[in-house]
């Protein structure tokens, strides 16, 4: 709190300045002024809270100074210094708005008491203003949440903070007015902004700084922090694209000043505060695409027509993934993941849902590969690995790293159980066979994969598994077909192809030779058994 002393007598002004330890009273003493004229030139800039002035000075009097100073600073506390002969003037000054008066012969403790009383009055006014300001801020935030975020406009009157120049009228009245007016009503849109670039512990402070700057940089903007992002209601320029350019320019300026990174999703344009919630919802929809967009600013209209892209891996992609995991090749695995993500994001119809579903299918394929390969070599599965669910809002690099680490854990779980020696060669060969069933599999091909001579691998296979290489491949393909016939509605020809047989007639003969039934007979029996078991279970429960 600042105090300015004004007196043309050097003894009085230096005495008042030096006798009392003002700083210990929480008072910042400004350099004393020697005249009313000097004080008036400094008051506007230095803005003291308390003015202590002599009533009689050369030039303008203390009363004239007080009158002009109060005009400049209406809440200024003015204390008049007077002699006995000036008492009547002091009384008149108090009636004219001067706060208090002191005799020049007053003791220091009396001066201190008077100044502290003035300080108390100022502090009380500040507190009242603070409470009022807090109430206004809370009321504005509540109205923002109700109208923009929650869409609760039952109160019926447009908040003045959201009116953007409209009359504070009900939505019904506004609709009537707009329908009868030939002028195009002002449009506005909701923008969701993500702020990054400071330390994690400073995220909240960064959002607060961005919120404050948005309202300064973008004329007419109203911004509020909502959880982990900033919601901004922005009046539109005459053209939508011009509005986007204006937003991009404002974001760039804030990034330069705050040394941060901002991204914004823009909702639909609306023409009344009662429609702002719809704009907010569309902005939220667009905001969910932030992991699929490279732009700083993007609009809801850019993504609103998307129907969804690829959601599952093809059999070829799943086979390739299994081969990479079997090869224990982290570098190739990383490249495959990166290429898959780039391809998914590039799809014109990709949505966060389809993107996440396809990445999840990668995880499922990896777990399925681990279960099959371990089962085929007679090994138990490791302790259940923690599931991983992709978050499509994350950037491609980050989500790619997370997917790699999860698949790497699956790869490590398999190879840590492989063991060493001749049995390990056979186990690796079996894993390769399990992964490549949809392709032509030859002894030479598998031997090359495990770096053995075909004849030696054939001998090892017979020794470890008790069957020839060809019989083992046929057996595992038929078991795969049996599993699919029991659960999949796919055609027999499709199951034959997935099992590695292009000729469905040959597949059917081979299947009957191994199982005693045709594929159709096996499926009917499997489905009939499931149906009977389900009904029986129902009867028991009933």
C-alpha positions in Angstrom: 0.0 0.0 0.0 1.5 3.3 -1.1 1.7 6.7 0.8 2.5 10.1 -0.8 3.4 13.0 1.5 3.1 16.5 0.1 4.4 19.6 1.9 6.4 22.6 0.8 8.2 22.8 4.1 11.3 20.6 4.0 11.3 20.0 7.8 7.7 18.7 7.8 8.0 16.4 4.8 11.4 15.0 5.7 10.3 14.6 9.4 7.2 12.7 8.5 9.2 10.5 6.1 12.0 9.6 8.5 10.4 9.6 12.0 8.0 6.8 11.3 9.1 3.3 10.1 6.5 3.1 7.4 7.7 -0.2 6.0 7.0 -1.9 9.3 3.4 -0.8 9.0 3.1 -2.4 5.6 3.3 1.0 3.9 5.5 1.9 0.9 6.5 5.5 1.2 6.8 7.2 -2.1 9.3 10.0 -2.5 7.7 13.1 -0.9 6.4 15.9 -3.2 7.3 19.6 -2.6 4.1 21.0 -4.1 0.5 20.2 -5.1 1.5 20.7 -8.8 4.3 18.1 -8.5 2.0 15.7 -6.7 -0.7 15.9 -9.5 1.9 15.1 -12.2 2.9 12.0 -10.3 -0.4 10.7 -8.9 -1.7 9.3 -12.2 1.5 7.2 -12.7 2.5 6.3 -9.1 -1.2 5.8 -8.0 -0.8 6.2 -4.2 -3.5 4.7 -2.0 -3.1 7.4 0.8 -2.3 11.1 0.3 -1.1 13.2 3.2 -0.9 16.8 2.3 -0.4 20.2 4.0 -3.5 22.4 3.8 -1.6 25.6 3.0 1.2 25.6 0.4 2.6 27.9 -2.2 0.7 27.6 -5.4 -2.3 25.2 -5.1 -3.6 24.5 -1.6 -4.0 21.1 -0.1 -7.8 21.4 -0.5 -7.4 22.0 -4.3 -4.9 19.1 -4.5 -7.3 16.8 -2.6 -10.2 17.7 -4.9 -8.2 17.1 -8.1 -6.6 14.0 -6.8 -9.9 12.5 -5.8 -11.1 13.2 -9.3 -8.2 11.1 -10.6 -8.4 8.4 -8.0 -11.9 8.3 -6.5 -10.9 5.7 -3.8 -7.9 7.7 -2.6 -7.7 8.2 1.2 -6.7 11.9 1.8 -5.3 13.1 5.2 -5.0 16.8 5.6 -2.2 18.3 7.7 -3.2 21.6 9.4 -2.3 24.1 12.0 -4.7 25.3 14.7 -5.6 28.3 12.5 -6.6 26.0 9.7 -9.0 23.9 11.7 -12.1 25.3 10.1 -10.6 24.7 6.7 -9.9 21.0 7.7 -13.5 20.6 8.7 -14.7 21.9 5.4 -12.3 19.5 3.6 -13.7 16.5 5.4 -17.2 17.5 4.3 -15.9 17.7 0.8 -14.6 14.1 0.8 -11.3 14.3 2.6 -10.9 11.3 4.8 -9.3 12.8 7.9 -7.1 15.5 9.2 -4.1 15.8 11.5 -2.5 18.7 13.3 1.1 19.3 12.4 1.9 19.1 16.1 0.4 15.5 16.4 2.6 12.9 18.0 4.0 10.1 15.8 1.6 7.5 17.4 -1.4 9.7 16.4 -0.1 10.0 12.9 0.4 6.2 12.8 -3.1 5.6 14.1 -4.7 7.9 11.5 -2.8 6.3 8.6 -3.6 2.8 9.9 -7.3 3.7 10.0 -7.1 4.8 6.4 -5.2 1.5 5.6 -8.0 -0.5 7.2 -10.7 1.2 5.2 -8.7 0.5 2.0 -8.2 -3.1 3.0 -11.9 -3.6 3.7 -12.8 -2.1 0.3 -10.3 -4.4 -1.4 -11.7 -7.4 0.5 -15.3 -6.5 -0.5 -14.2 -6.0 -4.1 -12.4 -9.3 -4.0 -15.5 -11.1 -2.7 -17.6 -9.4 -5.3 -15.1 -10.3 -8.0 -14.9 -13.9 -6.8 -18.7 -14.1 -6.9 -18.8 -12.6 -10.4 -16.1 -15.1 -11.6 -17.9 -18.0 -10.0 -21.2 -16.9 -11.5 -19.6 -16.5 -14.9 -18.0 -20.0 -14.7 -21.3 -21.5 -13.5 -23.2 -20.0 -16.4 -20.4 -21.1 -18.9 -20.7 -24.7 -17.6 -24.5 -24.7 -17.7 -24.9 -23.1 -21.2 -21.8 -24.4 -23.0 -20.6 -27.6 -21.5 -23.8 -29.1 -20.0 -26.4 -27.5 -22.3 -28.7 -26.6 -19.4 -30.5 -23.4 -20.6 -33.7 -23.9 -18.6 -33.0 -20.5 -16.9 -34.3 -19.0 -20.1 -32.1 -15.9 -20.2 -28.9 -15.6 -22.1 -26.0 -14.7 -19.7 -24.5 -11.3 -20.5 -21.0 -12.9 -20.7 -22.1 -15.1 -23.6 -24.4 -12.7 -25.4 -21.8 -11.2 -27.7 -23.7 -8.0 -28.2 -27.2 -9.5 -28.2 -29.9 -8.3 -25.9 -30.2 -10.3 -22.7 -33.4 -12.0 -23.8 -34.8 -15.5 -23.7 -34.0 -18.0 -26.4 -37.7 -17.9 -27.5 -37.7 -14.2 -27.8 -34.3 -14.3 -29.6 -35.7 -16.8 -32.2 -38.6 -14.5 -32.9 -36.4 -11.5 -33.3 -33.9 -13.3 -35.5 -36.7 -14.8 -37.7 -38.1 -11.3 -38.3 -34.8 -9.5 -38.8 -33.2 -9.1 -42.2 -29.8 -8.8 -40.6 -27.7 -11.9 -40.3 -27.2 -12.7 -36.6 -23.7 -12.9 -35.2 -22.3 -16.4 -35.2 -20.0 -18.0 -32.7 -18.2 -21.3 -32.3 -16.7 -23.4 -29.4 -13.0 -24.2 -29.7 -11.2 -26.9 -27.5 -7.5 -26.2 -27.0 -4.8 -28.5 -25.8 -1.7 -26.9 -24.2 1.6 -28.8 -23.8 5.3 -28.0 -23.6 5.9 -27.1 -19.9 6.8 -29.7 -17.2 4.0 -32.0 -16.1 3.9 -30.3 -12.7 3.2 -27.0 -14.5 0.4 -28.2 -16.7 -2.3 -26.4 -14.7 -0.3 -23.2 -14.7 0.2 -23.4 -18.4 -3.6 -23.8 -19.0 -4.3 -20.8 -16.8 -1.7 -18.7 -18.7 -3.2 -19.7 -22.0 -6.8 -19.0 -20.8 -5.8 -15.4 -19.8 -3.9 -14.7 -23.0 -6.7 -16.1 -25.3 -9.1 -13.4 -24.1 -6.5 -10.7 -24.8 -5.3 -12.0 -28.2 -8.6 -13.0 -29.7 -11.1 -10.1 -29.4 -14.4 -11.1 -27.9 -13.2 -14.6 -26.8 -14.4 -16.1 -23.6 -12.2 -19.0 -22.3 -12.5 -21.3 -19.4 -10.4 -24.3 -18.2 -12.3 -27.6 -18.2 -10.4 -30.6 -16.9 -7.3 -31.1 -19.1 -8.1 -28.6 -21.8 -9.4 -25.0 -22.4 -12.8 -24.3 -23.8 -13.1 -21.1 -25.7 -16.3 -19.4 -27.2 -15.1 -17.4 -30.1 -17.1 -14.9 -32.3 -16.7 -15.7 -36.0 -15.3 -13.4 -38.7 -17.4 -12.9 -41.8 -16.0 -16.1 -43.3 -15.4 -19.4 -41.5 -12.0 -19.9 -43.1 -11.0 -16.3 -42.0 -12.0 -17.3 -38.5 -9.7 -20.3 -38.6 -6.8 -18.2 -39.8 -7.5 -15.7 -37.0 -7.4 -18.6 -34.5 -4.2 -20.0 -36.0 -2.6 -16.6 -35.8 -3.6 -16.1 -32.2 -2.4 -19.6 -31.2 1.0 -18.9 -32.9 1.4 -15.7 -30.9 0.6 -17.4 -27.6 3.0 -20.2 -28.4 5.8 -17.7 -29.0 5.1 -15.8 -25.8 4.7 -18.9 -23.5 7.1 -21.2 -25.3 4.5 -24.0 -25.5 2.6 -26.0 -28.1 -1.2 -25.5 -28.7 -3.7 -27.5 -30.8 -7.3 -26.6 -31.3 -10.5 -28.4 -32.5 -13.2 -26.1 -33.8 -16.9 -26.9 -33.4 -19.9 -26.0 -35.6 -20.8 -22.3 -35.9 -24.1 -21.4 -34.1 -26.1 -18.2 -33.9 -27.3 -18.1 -30.3 -26.0 -18.8 -26.9 -28.6 -21.5 -26.4 -26.9 -23.4 -29.3 -23.4 -23.2 -27.8 -23.7 -26.7 -26.3 -24.2 -28.2 -29.7 -21.1 -26.4 -30.9 -19.2 -27.7 -27.8 -20.3 -31.3 -28.6 -19.1 -31.1 -32.2 -15.8 -29.5 -30.9 -15.4 -32.5 -28.5 -16.0 -34.9 -31.4 -13.4 -33.1 -33.5 -11.0 -32.9 -30.4 -11.0 -36.8 -30.2 -9.2 -36.8 -33.6 -6.1 -35.0 -32.3 -4.1 -38.3 -32.4 -5.1 -38.6 -36.1 -4.4 -35.0 -37.2 -1.2 -33.2 -37.8 -2.8 -29.7 -38.1 -2.6 -27.1 -35.4 -6.3 -26.2 -36.0 -9.0 -28.4 -37.5 -12.7 -28.1 -37.9 -15.6 -30.5 -37.1 -16.7 -30.3 -40.7 -13.4 -31.9 -41.8 -14.2 -35.2 -39.9 -18.0 -35.2 -39.5 -18.7 -37.4 -42.6 -16.2 -40.2 -41.7 -17.7 -43.6 -41.4 -14.7 -45.5 -39.9 -11.8 -47.2 -41.5 -10.1 -50.6 -41.1 -10.8 -52.3 -37.8 -9.1 -55.7 -38.0 -5.9 -57.2 -39.4 -6.0 -59.2 -42.6 -4.8 -62.9 -42.4 -1.7 -61.8 -44.3 -0.9 -59.1 -41.8 -1.5 -61.4 -38.9 0.8 -64.0 -40.5 3.5 -61.3 -41.0 3.2 -60.2 -37.4 3.5 -63.8 -36.2 6.7 -64.2 -38.3 8.2 -61.1 -36.9 7.5 -62.2 -33.3 8.9 -65.7 -34.1 12.0 -64.2 -35.6 12.7 -62.2 -32.4 13.5 -59.2 -34.5 12.6 -55.9 -32.6 13.9 -53.6 -35.4 11.6 -55.2 -38.1 8.7 -55.3 -35.6 9.1 -51.5 -34.9 9.1 -50.8 -38.7 6.0 -52.9 -39.2 4.1 -51.1 -36.4 5.1 -47.7 -37.7 4.0 -48.5 -41.3 0.7 -50.0 -40.1 -0.1 -46.8 -38.0 0.8 -44.5 -40.9 -1.4 -46.6 -43.2 -4.3 -46.5 -40.8 -4.1 -42.7 -40.2 -4.0 -42.1 -43.9 -7.3 -43.8 -44.5 -9.9 -41.1 -45.5 -12.6 -42.6 -43.3 -10.5 -43.4 -40.2 -12.1 -42.5 -36.9 -10.7 -42.8 -33.4 -13.0 -45.8 -32.9 -11.8 -47.7 -36.0 -8.2 -46.8 -35.3 -8.3 -48.1 -31.8 -10.2 -51.2 -32.9 -7.5 -52.1 -35.5 -4.7 -51.5 -33.0 -6.5 -53.7 -30.5 -6.8 -56.4 -33.1 -3.0 -56.3 -33.4 -2.8 -57.0 -29.6 -5.3 -59.8 -29.9 -3.4 -61.3 -32.8 -0.2 -61.2 -30.8 -1.8 -63.0 -27.8 -3.3 -65.5 -30.1 0.1 -66.2 -31.7 1.7 -66.7 -28.3 -1.0 -69.1 -27.1 -0.8 -71.2 -30.3 2.9 -71.4 -30.6 3.4 -72.3 -26.9 0.7 -74.9 -27.2 2.2 -76.4 -30.3 5.5 -77.0 -28.6 3.9 -78.3 -25.4 4.8 -75.3 -23.2 2.5 -73.6 -20.7 1.6 -70.0 -21.2 3.4 -67.4 -19.0 1.7 -65.5 -16.2 -1.1 -63.6 -17.8 0.3 -60.4 -19.4 -1.5 -57.1 -18.5 -3.9 -56.2 -21.3 -3.2 -53.1 -23.3 -6.0 -50.8 -24.7 -4.9 -48.2 -27.1 -5.8 -44.5 -26.5 -6.4 -43.1 -30.0 -6.1 -39.5 -28.7 -2.3 -40.0 -28.3 0.1 -39.1 -31.0 1.1 -41.8 -33.5 4.7 -41.9 -32.1 3.6 -42.4 -28.5 0.9 -45.0 -29.3 3.4 -46.8 -31.6 5.9 -47.1 -28.8 3.3 -48.5 -26.4 2.2 -51.1 -28.9 5.8 -52.1 -29.6 6.5 -52.6 -25.9 3.4 -54.8 -25.5 4.3 -56.9 -28.5 7.9 -57.1 -27.4 6.7 -58.6 -24.1 4.8 -61.3 -26.0 7.9 -62.0 -28.1 10.1 -62.2 -25.0 7.6 -64.5 -23.3 7.8 -67.0 -26.1 11.6 -66.9 -26.7 12.4 -67.1 -23.0 10.7 -70.5 -23.0 12.3 -71.8 -26.1 15.3 -73.4 -24.4 18.5 -74.4 -26.2 19.9 -77.4 -28.2 18.3 -79.6 -30.8 14.8 -79.4 -29.3 14.9 -75.6 -29.6 15.4 -76.0 -33.4 12.3 -78.1 -33.6 10.3 -75.8 -31.4 11.3 -72.8 -33.5 10.3 -74.7 -36.7 6.9 -75.6 -35.1 6.4 -71.9 -34.3 7.1 -70.9 -37.8 4.7 -73.6 -39.2 2.0 -72.4 -36.8 2.5 -68.8 -38.0 2.6 -69.7 -41.7 -0.3 -72.1 -42.1 -2.1 -70.0 -44.8 1.0 -70.3 -47.0 2.7 -73.1 -48.8 5.0 -74.7 -46.3 8.0 -76.9 -47.4 10.7 -78.6 -45.4 13.3 -76.6 -47.3 11.6 -73.3 -46.4 11.3 -74.2 -42.7 14.9 -75.5 -42.6 16.2 -72.3 -44.0 14.3 -70.3 -41.4 15.9 -72.3 -38.5 19.3 -72.5 -40.3 19.5 -76.3 -40.6 19.9 -78.7 -43.5 16.5 -80.1 -44.6 17.6 -83.7 -44.0 18.9 -82.9 -40.5 15.7 -81.0 -39.6 13.6 -84.0 -40.9 15.5 -86.4 -38.6 15.2 -84.0 -35.6 11.4 -83.7 -36.3 10.9 -87.4 -36.4 12.9 -87.9 -33.2 11.3 -85.1 -31.2 7.7 -85.2 -32.4 7.3 -88.9 -33.3 5.9 -88.0 -36.7 7.3 -86.9 -40.1 7.5 -83.2 -41.0 4.7 -83.6 -43.6 2.3 -85.4 -41.2 2.9 -82.8 -38.5 2.0 -80.0 -40.9 -1.1 -81.8 -42.1 -2.2 -82.6 -38.5 -1.8 -79.0 -37.3 -3.7 -77.6 -40.4 -6.6 -80.1 -39.8 -6.8 -79.1 -36.1 -6.9 -75.4 -37.1 -9.8 -76.2 -39.5 -11.6 -78.2 -36.8 -11.4 -75.2 -34.4 -12.7 -72.8 -37.0 -15.6 -75.0 -38.1 -16.8 -75.3 -34.5 -17.0 -71.5 -34.0 -16.9 -69.6 -37.3 -19.8 -69.2 -39.8 -17.3 -68.9 -42.6 -17.7 -71.1 -45.7 -15.9 -74.4 -45.9 -13.9 -73.1 -48.9 -12.8 -70.0 -46.8 -11.7 -72.2 -43.9 -9.9 -74.5 -46.3 -7.9 -71.5 -47.7 -7.1 -70.2 -44.2 -5.9 -73.7 -43.3 -3.6 -73.6 -46.3 -5.6 -75.6 -48.9 -6.8 -73.9 -52.1 -8.5 -77.0 -53.4 -11.6 -77.4 -51.2 -12.2 -81.0 -52.6 -8.8 -82.1 -51.6 -9.2 -80.4 -48.2 -12.5 -82.3 -47.6 -11.0 -85.7 -48.5 -8.1 -85.0 -46.2 -10.4 -83.8 -43.4 -12.5 -86.9 -43.6 -9.5 -89.1 -43.6 -8.3 -87.6 -40.3 -11.6 -87.1 -38.5 -14.0 -89.6 -40.1 -16.4 -86.8 -41.1 -16.7 -84.3 -43.8 -16.2 -80.6 -42.8 -20.0 -80.0 -43.0 -20.8 -83.1 -40.9 -18.2 -82.1 -38.3 -19.7 -78.6 -38.1 -23.2 -79.9 -37.7 -22.1 -82.2 -34.9 -20.2 -79.4 -33.2 -23.0 -76.9 -33.4 -25.6 -79.5 -32.3 -23.5 -80.4 -29.3 -23.2 -76.8 -28.3 -27.0 -76.3 -28.8 -27.8 -79.4 -26.8 -25.4 -78.4 -24.0 -26.9 -74.9 -23.9 -30.4 -76.2 -23.7 -29.5 -78.8 -21.1 -27.8 -76.1 -19.1 -30.9 -74.0 -19.4 -33.1 -76.8 -18.2 -30.9 -77.5 -15.2 -30.9 -73.8 -14.3 -34.6 -73.5 -14.7 
